[in-house]
């Protein structure tokens, strides 16, 4: 009787709280997740604050079709809550439309018209839409074709990127300054013209390109991102122009190299190449990093196999590296999701002591690595020599890094004729890469001619990294700050710890059982050595006693193992009962008390 009354009281209290919350707390939000997954970041708030006109967001999700897909439904709920948070924070400048595109409906036609991708559940069966489309006042469109479940930590970044693309629909301008023939040229050795590098073809499809000369004295204001490739022997005026561009908020993607194999300007047949190095040493120093001078990275674990010519087996080249997924920072949008990146005679980047900037490695070697002298590669005949000479230091070296934070000018006193430049900046945004060869076609793509069209067939993600980095840097500082967040799915850490503890006990008992079994078998074997072969199948009293003892030990240990498993289940069940009590009884009780206190307070004021 008392139990029924208690349950009724709890139910009434819970119903009263829901009614009260529905009437008075409709706009209240409380995000209790550890990483604030349902709270938009300050960077996103800045992006939303820059909206000059309303935009429409259309969230297409096949709710009825995906009713049995629990993981997808949970993630879809998070996406919807995140979009509603954007709508609230935008203060009327975002209009959210949630659409369930049923098969053969006008809503499905609209989703297809936007270019969203439908994923089939089974062969010839229903399809699920789970994407986002956005439009602005002049009918520009941005889409996320499908929200991949394995990219959940970049959810906010992708939505903010779409919103900013609608707020500023014009293509970003990328200024290109290169000491290599990225746009094609003439090969002195073959006496043949060379086509543009395929990476530039892909960049040109997404960005507006502004070519800059090596002696430029000012980076144009319209340039959003400066792409430097092999900046070799740049004059002081150009270095100063780059310095001022970065300090005034310009973004920089720089590819430098201690030994650029793509640099053939000084190379003659039969002779080693001249100076193949490029660096931004004075600028890097002001930004808190350096590329180790005259050093090339060797990595035995990631060494590529290179062809040695007809009739000779391939050789492993310790300075030509195929860096796998675990060498790439999966928490940064420029490298997340990439499978492999290849480099050739790359350099080593490291932060300087006392630097105020933040140095975040994006691409790293394995621990089986060491630096080589760059001049070693001028006359290298057999790459296997490098493998034999390799003495790993146990350190992981950085090939590419993101640099951000406060920085001073590399020219605090200016240069001749220009003394009034910026002296410092509160925040810079630079990505530095210690290799230029990774951009050349031979390191990542096979290009085929198809009826006059150059068709790329990539076998590495080098271009993807360059495009991702440019795309990220082309956004505002606010968008760049919104890189990765936590994941929605969280493990039951306490339960997993209980299971691990019990498994340790289980393994200990199992090992004890195996050891006793081996000891008993050895004892049986020693007792049988002196037996008559004709009576080998008969057991002596000593053997019978030993066998009986072994059986008893086995039964006792099995009982102990059952007890360990019982304790595991008991601990987990106790934890579950505690959580149920908190959720079912304690929380409603506390909420009810809160409602009563608030009601008494209002009545007293009245």
VEXZAZA-595582 format. One record per residue (C-alpha): residue number from 1; z, x, y. Coordinates in nm, 2 decimals. Example, Ala and Ser with C-alpha at 12.3 -4.5 7.8 and 13.67 -1.06 7.14 Angstrom:
# VEXZAZA-595582
R,nr,w,u,v
R,1,0.78,1.23,-0.45
R,2,0.71,1.37,-0.11
//
This chain:
# VEXZAZA-595582
R,nr,w,u,v
R,1,0.00,0.00,0.00
R,2,0.10,0.28,0.24
R,3,-0.22,0.47,0.15
R,4,-0.44,0.17,0.22
R,5,-0.27,0.12,0.56
R,6,-0.31,0.48,0.65
R,7,-0.68,0.48,0.57
R,8,-0.73,0.16,0.77
R,9,-0.54,0.31,1.06
R,10,-0.76,0.63,1.05
R,11,-1.08,0.41,1.03
R,12,-0.97,0.20,1.33
R,13,-0.88,0.52,1.53
R,14,-1.22,0.67,1.44
R,15,-1.40,0.35,1.55
R,16,-1.20,0.33,1.87
R,17,-1.29,0.69,1.96
R,18,-1.66,0.64,1.89
R,19,-1.66,0.33,2.12
R,20,-1.48,0.52,2.39
R,21,-1.70,0.82,2.36
R,22,-2.02,0.61,2.36
R,23,-1.91,0.44,2.69
R,24,-1.76,0.72,2.88
R,25,-1.88,1.05,2.74
R,26,-2.26,0.99,2.70
R,27,-2.35,1.31,2.89
R,28,-2.08,1.53,2.76
R,29,-2.19,1.83,2.54
R,30,-1.97,2.08,2.36
R,31,-2.13,2.36,2.17
R,32,-1.88,2.50,1.92
R,33,-2.13,2.72,1.73
R,34,-2.04,3.09,1.73
R,35,-2.37,3.20,1.90
R,36,-2.41,2.90,2.12
R,37,-2.72,2.78,1.94
R,38,-2.74,2.45,2.12
R,39,-2.69,2.61,2.47
R,40,-2.98,2.75,2.65
R,41,-2.95,3.10,2.79
R,42,-2.94,3.20,3.16
R,43,-3.29,3.34,3.12
R,44,-3.42,3.00,3.02
R,45,-3.24,2.84,3.31
R,46,-3.42,3.07,3.55
R,47,-3.75,2.98,3.39
R,48,-3.68,2.61,3.43
R,49,-3.56,2.67,3.79
R,50,-3.91,2.81,3.87
R,51,-4.09,2.49,3.77
R,52,-4.27,2.35,4.08
R,53,-4.40,2.04,3.91
R,54,-4.32,1.82,3.61
R,55,-4.45,1.91,3.27
R,56,-4.48,1.70,2.95
R,57,-4.36,1.82,2.62
R,58,-4.48,1.64,2.30
R,59,-4.27,1.72,1.99
R,60,-4.46,1.61,1.68
R,61,-4.25,1.59,1.37
R,62,-4.33,1.39,1.06
R,63,-3.99,1.24,1.01
R,64,-4.07,0.99,0.75
R,65,-4.29,1.22,0.55
R,66,-4.02,1.50,0.55
R,67,-3.73,1.28,0.45
R,68,-3.67,1.47,0.12
R,69,-3.71,1.82,0.28
R,70,-3.35,1.89,0.37
R,71,-3.40,2.24,0.51
R,72,-3.69,2.13,0.73
R,73,-3.50,1.82,0.85
R,74,-3.20,2.03,0.95
R,75,-3.42,2.27,1.14
R,76,-3.61,1.99,1.30
R,77,-3.28,1.84,1.43
R,78,-3.20,2.17,1.59
R,79,-3.54,2.19,1.75
R,80,-3.50,1.84,1.89
R,81,-3.16,1.92,2.03
R,82,-3.29,2.23,2.19
R,83,-3.58,2.04,2.35
R,84,-3.33,1.78,2.48
R,85,-3.12,2.06,2.63
R,86,-3.44,2.18,2.81
R,87,-3.50,1.83,2.94
R,88,-3.14,1.80,3.07
R,89,-3.14,2.14,3.24
R,90,-3.48,2.09,3.40
R,91,-3.34,1.80,3.61
R,92,-3.64,1.57,3.57
R,93,-3.91,1.84,3.57
R,94,-3.96,1.81,3.19
R,95,-4.05,1.49,3.02
R,96,-3.99,1.50,2.65
R,97,-4.18,1.28,2.41
R,98,-4.07,1.28,2.04
R,99,-4.35,1.16,1.81
R,100,-4.37,1.08,1.44
R,101,-4.74,1.11,1.36
R,102,-4.78,0.88,1.07
R,103,-5.10,0.92,0.85
R,104,-5.42,0.78,1.00
R,105,-5.25,0.68,1.32
R,106,-5.34,0.75,1.68
R,107,-5.04,0.98,1.71
R,108,-5.19,1.19,1.42
R,109,-5.52,1.20,1.61
R,110,-5.34,1.32,1.92
R,111,-5.16,1.59,1.73
R,112,-5.49,1.71,1.59
R,113,-5.65,1.70,1.93
R,114,-5.38,1.93,2.07
R,115,-5.46,2.17,1.79
R,116,-5.13,2.14,1.59
R,117,-5.13,2.24,1.23
R,118,-5.04,2.00,0.95
R,119,-4.89,2.16,0.64
R,120,-4.97,1.98,0.31
R,121,-4.67,1.90,0.09
R,122,-4.88,1.91,-0.22
R,123,-5.24,1.92,-0.33
R,124,-5.41,1.61,-0.19
R,125,-5.08,1.47,-0.07
R,126,-4.91,1.40,0.26
R,127,-4.91,1.64,0.54
R,128,-4.62,1.74,0.77
R,129,-4.65,1.80,1.14
R,130,-4.38,2.01,1.30
R,131,-4.51,2.15,1.63
R,132,-4.50,2.13,2.01
R,133,-4.76,2.07,2.27
R,134,-4.71,2.08,2.65
R,135,-4.93,1.99,2.94
R,136,-4.89,2.03,3.32
R,137,-5.03,1.84,3.62
R,138,-5.37,2.00,3.60
R,139,-5.41,1.93,3.22
R,140,-5.35,2.29,3.11
R,141,-5.22,2.29,2.75
R,142,-4.99,2.52,2.56
R,143,-4.90,2.47,2.20
R,144,-4.67,2.59,1.92
R,145,-4.88,2.49,1.62
R,146,-4.59,2.49,1.37
R,147,-4.23,2.60,1.40
R,148,-4.19,2.86,1.11
R,149,-3.85,2.84,0.95
R,150,-3.83,3.22,0.91
R,151,-3.86,3.27,1.29
R,152,-3.57,3.05,1.39
R,153,-3.40,3.32,1.60
R,154,-3.70,3.32,1.83
R,155,-3.70,2.94,1.88
R,156,-3.57,2.95,2.24
R,157,-3.81,3.24,2.33
R,158,-4.11,3.05,2.20
R,159,-4.02,2.73,2.39
R,160,-3.95,2.92,2.71
R,161,-4.27,3.11,2.68
R,162,-4.46,2.78,2.64
R,163,-4.29,2.63,2.95
R,164,-4.36,2.94,3.16
R,165,-4.72,2.94,3.05
R,166,-4.75,2.59,3.18
R,167,-4.57,2.67,3.50
R,168,-4.80,2.98,3.56
R,169,-5.12,2.91,3.36
R,170,-5.33,3.19,3.50
R,171,-5.39,3.48,3.27
R,172,-5.17,3.78,3.34
R,173,-5.34,4.09,3.47
R,174,-5.30,4.41,3.27
R,175,-5.38,4.73,3.45
R,176,-5.52,5.00,3.21
R,177,-5.50,5.37,3.28
R,178,-5.61,5.58,2.99
R,179,-5.69,5.94,2.91
R,180,-5.88,5.83,2.60
R,181,-6.21,5.64,2.57
R,182,-6.06,5.29,2.50
R,183,-6.36,5.11,2.65
R,184,-6.61,5.33,2.46
R,185,-6.79,5.64,2.56
R,186,-6.98,5.93,2.42
R,187,-6.88,6.15,2.12
R,188,-6.97,6.51,2.20
R,189,-6.96,6.62,1.84
R,190,-7.19,6.35,1.70
R,191,-7.39,6.31,2.01
R,192,-7.36,5.94,1.98
R,193,-7.21,5.66,2.20
R,194,-6.88,5.52,2.08
R,195,-6.79,5.15,2.09
R,196,-6.48,5.01,2.26
R,197,-6.16,5.04,2.06
R,198,-6.10,4.71,1.88
R,199,-5.75,4.68,2.02
R,200,-5.90,4.66,2.37
R,201,-6.13,4.39,2.25
R,202,-5.83,4.18,2.14
R,203,-5.64,4.25,2.46
R,204,-5.93,4.14,2.66
R,205,-5.93,3.80,2.49
R,206,-5.57,3.73,2.61
R,207,-5.54,3.91,2.94
R,208,-5.74,3.99,3.25
R,209,-5.81,4.36,3.25
R,210,-5.80,4.58,3.56
R,211,-5.92,4.93,3.50
R,212,-5.74,5.20,3.70
R,213,-5.85,5.56,3.78
R,214,-5.64,5.86,3.69
R,215,-5.59,5.95,4.06
R,216,-5.48,5.60,4.17
R,217,-5.21,5.62,4.44
R,218,-5.09,5.26,4.42
R,219,-5.08,5.01,4.14
R,220,-5.23,4.68,4.27
R,221,-4.97,4.40,4.33
R,222,-5.17,4.16,4.11
R,223,-5.10,4.38,3.80
R,224,-4.83,4.22,3.58
R,225,-4.82,4.49,3.31
R,226,-4.94,4.85,3.33
R,227,-5.08,4.99,3.01
R,228,-5.07,5.37,3.00
R,229,-5.25,5.54,2.71
R,230,-5.23,5.92,2.68
R,231,-5.15,5.98,3.05
R,232,-5.24,6.34,3.04
R,233,-5.20,6.57,3.34
R,234,-5.16,6.29,3.59
R,235,-5.15,6.40,3.96
R,236,-4.82,6.36,4.15
R,237,-4.96,6.07,4.35
R,238,-5.03,5.87,4.03
R,239,-4.69,5.95,3.89
R,240,-4.53,5.83,4.21
R,241,-4.74,5.51,4.20
R,242,-4.62,5.44,3.85
R,243,-4.26,5.51,3.96
R,244,-4.28,5.27,4.25
R,245,-4.46,5.00,4.04
R,246,-4.17,5.00,3.78
R,247,-3.90,5.00,4.05
R,248,-4.05,4.70,4.23
R,249,-4.04,4.50,3.90
R,250,-4.37,4.59,3.73
R,251,-4.36,4.61,3.35
R,252,-4.49,4.92,3.17
R,253,-4.62,4.98,2.82
R,254,-4.67,5.35,2.78
R,255,-4.83,5.54,2.48
R,256,-4.77,5.91,2.50
R,257,-4.83,6.17,2.24
R,258,-4.72,6.53,2.15
R,259,-5.05,6.58,1.95
R,260,-5.32,6.31,2.00
R,261,-5.58,6.34,1.73
R,262,-5.79,6.10,1.92
R,263,-5.81,6.34,2.21
R,264,-6.13,6.55,2.14
R,265,-6.21,6.64,2.50
R,266,-6.14,7.01,2.45
R,267,-6.23,7.04,2.09
R,268,-6.54,7.24,1.97
R,269,-6.68,7.26,1.62
R,270,-6.50,7.52,1.41
R,271,-6.22,7.57,1.67
R,272,-5.88,7.42,1.70
R,273,-5.83,7.17,1.97
R,274,-5.68,7.25,2.31
R,275,-5.39,7.08,2.47
R,276,-5.36,6.74,2.30
R,277,-5.03,6.64,2.45
R,278,-4.94,6.38,2.71
R,279,-4.60,6.29,2.85
R,280,-4.43,6.12,3.14
R,281,-4.14,6.37,3.15
R,282,-4.03,6.33,3.52
R,283,-4.05,5.95,3.49
R,284,-3.88,5.94,3.15
R,285,-3.60,6.15,3.28
R,286,-3.54,5.91,3.57
R,287,-3.54,5.62,3.32
R,288,-3.29,5.78,3.08
R,289,-3.50,5.91,2.79
R,290,-3.72,6.19,2.68
R,291,-3.99,6.27,2.43
R,292,-3.90,6.59,2.25
R,293,-4.15,6.85,2.38
R,294,-4.38,7.01,2.13
R,295,-4.24,6.82,1.83
R,296,-4.42,6.60,1.58
R,297,-4.23,6.37,1.34
R,298,-4.26,6.43,0.97
R,299,-4.14,6.17,0.72
R,300,-4.16,6.22,0.35
R,301,-4.06,5.87,0.25
R,302,-4.34,5.71,0.46
R,303,-4.61,5.97,0.42
R,304,-4.97,5.83,0.39
R,305,-5.22,5.94,0.13
R,306,-5.53,6.09,0.30
R,307,-5.87,6.17,0.16
R,308,-5.94,6.54,0.12
R,309,-6.31,6.50,0.06
R,310,-6.54,6.46,-0.24
R,311,-6.41,6.60,-0.56
R,312,-6.05,6.65,-0.43
R,313,-5.75,6.43,-0.50
R,314,-5.59,6.26,-0.20
R,315,-5.30,6.44,-0.04
R,316,-4.98,6.30,0.12
R,317,-4.96,6.37,0.49
R,318,-4.60,6.39,0.61
R,319,-4.71,6.34,0.98
R,320,-4.94,6.04,0.91
R,321,-4.70,5.76,0.84
R,322,-4.72,5.41,0.71
R,323,-4.40,5.25,0.85
R,324,-4.29,4.94,0.65
R,325,-4.11,4.63,0.77
R,326,-3.76,4.78,0.75
R,327,-3.86,5.05,1.00
R,328,-3.94,4.79,1.26
R,329,-3.68,4.61,1.47
R,330,-3.69,4.25,1.34
R,331,-3.47,4.14,1.62
R,332,-3.72,4.21,1.90
R,333,-4.02,3.99,1.96
R,334,-4.26,4.29,1.99
R,335,-4.20,4.40,1.63
R,336,-4.05,4.09,1.46
R,337,-4.26,3.96,1.17
R,338,-4.48,4.27,1.15
R,339,-4.53,4.41,0.80
R,340,-4.64,4.77,0.87
R,341,-4.75,5.00,1.14
R,342,-4.93,5.33,1.09
R,343,-4.91,5.64,1.32
R,344,-5.05,5.99,1.32
R,345,-4.87,6.30,1.44
R,346,-4.63,6.09,1.65
R,347,-4.35,6.22,1.87
R,348,-3.98,6.15,1.89
R,349,-3.80,5.96,2.16
R,350,-3.43,5.99,2.23
R,351,-3.20,5.86,2.51
R,352,-3.05,6.11,2.75
R,353,-2.68,6.16,2.78
R,354,-2.52,5.97,3.06
R,355,-2.82,5.74,3.11
R,356,-2.75,5.41,3.27
R,357,-3.04,5.24,3.10
R,358,-3.03,5.07,2.76
R,359,-3.24,5.24,2.49
R,360,-3.33,5.00,2.21
R,361,-3.53,5.16,1.91
R,362,-3.82,4.94,1.81
R,363,-3.99,5.17,1.55
R,364,-3.79,5.43,1.35
R,365,-3.85,5.67,1.07
R,366,-3.66,5.69,0.74
R,367,-3.37,5.93,0.69
R,368,-3.61,6.16,0.49
R,369,-3.76,6.30,0.81
R,370,-3.76,6.61,1.04
R,371,-3.95,6.74,1.34
R,372,-4.24,6.98,1.31
R,373,-4.39,7.20,1.58
R,374,-4.69,7.03,1.73
R,375,-4.91,7.35,1.73
R,376,-4.86,7.35,1.35
R,377,-5.14,7.08,1.33
R,378,-5.40,7.28,1.51
R,379,-5.50,7.48,1.20
R,380,-5.35,7.25,0.93
R,381,-5.58,7.28,0.62
R,382,-5.37,7.12,0.35
R,383,-5.13,6.83,0.44
R,384,-4.94,6.90,0.12
R,385,-4.80,7.21,0.30
R,386,-4.60,6.97,0.52
R,387,-4.44,6.80,0.22
R,388,-4.34,7.13,0.07
R,389,-4.19,7.24,0.41
R,390,-4.01,6.92,0.47
R,391,-3.63,6.96,0.50
R,392,-3.49,6.61,0.58
R,393,-3.21,6.61,0.84
R,394,-3.08,6.27,0.73
R,395,-3.14,6.13,1.08
R,396,-3.36,5.83,1.17
R,397,-3.59,5.92,1.45
R,398,-3.73,5.68,1.71
R,399,-4.10,5.65,1.77
R,400,-4.10,5.35,2.01
R,401,-3.82,5.21,2.22
R,402,-3.75,4.94,2.48
R,403,-3.58,5.07,2.80
R,404,-3.41,4.83,3.04
R,405,-3.13,4.84,3.30
R,406,-3.06,5.01,3.63
R,407,-3.27,5.32,3.72
R,408,-3.34,5.56,4.01
R,409,-3.66,5.70,4.13
R,410,-3.81,6.01,3.98
R,411,-3.90,6.10,4.35
R,412,-3.58,6.02,4.55
R,413,-3.72,6.21,4.85
R,414,-4.07,6.06,4.81
R,415,-4.39,6.27,4.81
R,416,-4.59,6.42,5.09
R,417,-4.71,6.15,5.32
R,418,-4.50,5.88,5.15
R,419,-4.12,5.90,5.22
R,420,-4.04,5.53,5.25
R,421,-4.06,5.43,4.88
R,422,-3.80,5.25,4.67
R,423,-3.51,5.47,4.56
R,424,-3.37,5.26,4.28
R,425,-3.39,4.93,4.09
R,426,-3.12,4.71,3.93
R,427,-3.34,4.65,3.63
R,428,-3.66,4.80,3.49
R,429,-3.86,4.69,3.19
R,430,-4.04,4.96,2.99
R,431,-4.16,5.00,2.64
R,432,-4.24,5.36,2.54
R,433,-4.43,5.46,2.23
R,434,-4.47,5.83,2.12
R,435,-4.81,5.79,1.96
R,436,-5.16,5.71,2.09
R,437,-5.35,5.74,1.76
R,438,-5.20,5.42,1.64
R,439,-5.44,5.23,1.87
R,440,-5.75,5.40,1.74
R,441,-5.96,5.19,1.49
R,442,-5.92,5.43,1.20
R,443,-5.55,5.38,1.19
R,444,-5.53,5.00,1.15
R,445,-5.86,4.82,1.11
R,446,-6.20,4.83,0.94
R,447,-6.47,4.70,1.16
R,448,-6.78,4.54,1.00
R,449,-7.10,4.43,1.17
R,450,-7.19,4.07,1.11
R,451,-7.52,3.97,1.26
R,452,-7.45,4.18,1.57
R,453,-7.09,4.08,1.60
R,454,-6.80,4.33,1.53
R,455,-6.57,4.16,1.29
R,456,-6.22,4.33,1.25
R,457,-6.05,4.34,0.92
R,458,-5.70,4.48,0.99
R,459,-5.49,4.65,0.73
R,460,-5.20,4.73,0.95
R,461,-5.02,4.56,1.24
R,462,-5.08,4.81,1.51
R,463,-5.28,4.57,1.73
R,464,-5.02,4.30,1.67
R,465,-4.75,4.53,1.81
R,466,-4.95,4.61,2.12
R,467,-5.04,4.25,2.18
R,468,-4.68,4.13,2.13
R,469,-4.55,4.40,2.36
R,470,-4.80,4.31,2.64
R,471,-4.73,3.94,2.59
R,472,-4.36,3.99,2.61
R,473,-4.38,4.22,2.92
R,474,-4.62,3.99,3.09
R,475,-4.35,3.73,3.12
R,476,-4.09,3.72,3.39
R,477,-3.77,3.91,3.37
R,478,-3.60,3.59,3.28
R,479,-3.83,3.53,2.99
R,480,-3.80,3.89,2.87
R,481,-3.42,3.85,2.86
R,482,-3.47,3.55,2.61
R,483,-3.56,3.75,2.30
R,484,-3.37,3.65,1.99
R,485,-3.08,3.42,1.92
R,486,-2.88,3.35,1.61
R,487,-2.99,3.15,1.31
R,488,-2.88,2.79,1.25
R,489,-2.80,2.84,0.88
R,490,-2.47,3.01,0.83
R,491,-2.32,3.12,0.49
R,492,-1.98,3.00,0.37
R,493,-1.82,3.34,0.43
R,494,-1.47,3.26,0.31
R,495,-1.61,3.10,-0.01
R,496,-1.84,3.40,-0.07
R,497,-1.55,3.64,-0.02
R,498,-1.34,3.44,-0.28
R,499,-1.64,3.47,-0.52
R,500,-1.67,3.84,-0.47
R,501,-1.30,3.90,-0.52
R,502,-1.31,3.70,-0.85
R,503,-1.63,3.88,-0.96
R,504,-1.45,4.22,-0.91
R,505,-1.17,4.10,-1.14
R,506,-1.42,3.96,-1.38
R,507,-1.61,4.30,-1.40
R,508,-1.28,4.49,-1.45
R,509,-1.18,4.27,-1.74
R,510,-1.53,4.28,-1.89
R,511,-1.53,4.66,-1.87
R,512,-1.18,4.67,-2.03
R,513,-1.32,4.45,-2.31
R,514,-1.62,4.67,-2.37
R,515,-1.40,4.98,-2.38
R,516,-1.16,4.82,-2.63
R,517,-1.45,4.72,-2.84
R,518,-1.59,5.07,-2.85
R,519,-1.25,5.21,-2.94
R,520,-1.20,4.97,-3.22
R,521,-1.55,5.04,-3.36
R,522,-1.48,5.41,-3.35
R,523,-1.16,5.35,-3.54
R,524,-1.33,5.14,-3.80
R,525,-1.60,5.41,-3.84
R,526,-1.34,5.69,-3.89
R,527,-1.15,5.48,-4.15
R,528,-1.48,5.42,-4.35
R,529,-1.58,5.79,-4.36
R,530,-1.34,5.86,-4.66
R,531,-1.43,5.54,-4.85
R,532,-1.62,5.54,-5.18
R,533,-1.98,5.43,-5.11
R,534,-1.96,5.19,-5.40
R,535,-1.68,5.01,-5.21
R,536,-1.82,5.05,-4.86
R,537,-1.84,4.67,-4.82
R,538,-1.47,4.62,-4.90
R,539,-1.21,4.64,-4.63
R,540,-0.89,4.84,-4.67
R,541,-0.56,4.70,-4.54
R,542,-0.58,4.94,-4.25
R,543,-0.93,4.81,-4.16
R,544,-0.82,4.45,-4.20
R,545,-0.52,4.51,-3.97
R,546,-0.75,4.68,-3.71
R,547,-1.00,4.40,-3.73
R,548,-0.73,4.14,-3.69
R,549,-0.59,4.33,-3.39
R,550,-0.94,4.35,-3.23
R,551,-0.99,3.97,-3.28
R,552,-0.66,3.90,-3.12
R,553,-0.73,4.13,-2.82
R,554,-1.07,3.97,-2.78
R,555,-0.92,3.62,-2.77
R,556,-0.65,3.73,-2.52
R,557,-0.91,3.89,-2.29
R,558,-1.13,3.58,-2.31
R,559,-0.83,3.38,-2.20
R,560,-0.77,3.62,-1.91
R,561,-1.14,3.58,-1.81
R,562,-1.11,3.20,-1.82
R,563,-0.80,3.23,-1.60
R,564,-0.99,3.44,-1.34
R,565,-1.27,3.18,-1.33
R,566,-1.01,2.90,-1.30
R,567,-0.84,3.08,-1.01
R,568,-1.18,3.12,-0.84
R,569,-1.25,2.75,-0.86
R,570,-0.89,2.66,-0.77
R,571,-0.91,2.87,-0.45
R,572,-1.24,2.72,-0.35
R,573,-1.11,2.37,-0.43
R,574,-0.80,2.43,-0.22
R,575,-1.01,2.54,0.07
R,576,-1.23,2.23,0.03
R,577,-0.92,2.00,0.02
R,578,-0.79,2.17,0.34
R,579,-1.12,2.12,0.52
R,580,-1.14,1.76,0.41
R,581,-0.79,1.69,0.54
R,582,-0.88,1.84,0.87
R,583,-1.21,1.65,0.90
R,584,-1.09,1.32,0.77
R,585,-0.73,1.29,0.89
R,586,-0.63,1.55,1.14
R,587,-0.93,1.54,1.37
R,588,-0.94,1.16,1.41
R,589,-0.56,1.16,1.47
R,590,-0.59,1.42,1.74
R,591,-0.88,1.23,1.90
R,592,-0.68,0.91,1.89
R,593,-0.38,1.07,2.06
R,594,-0.62,1.21,2.32
R,595,-0.76,0.86,2.38
R,596,-0.41,0.71,2.41
R,597,-0.30,0.98,2.66
R,598,-0.61,0.92,2.87
R,599,-0.56,0.54,2.86
R,600,-0.19,0.57,2.96
R,601,-0.29,0.82,3.24
R,602,-0.55,0.58,3.38
R,603,-0.31,0.28,3.35
R,604,-0.04,0.47,3.54
R,605,-0.29,0.56,3.82
R,606,-0.40,0.20,3.84
//
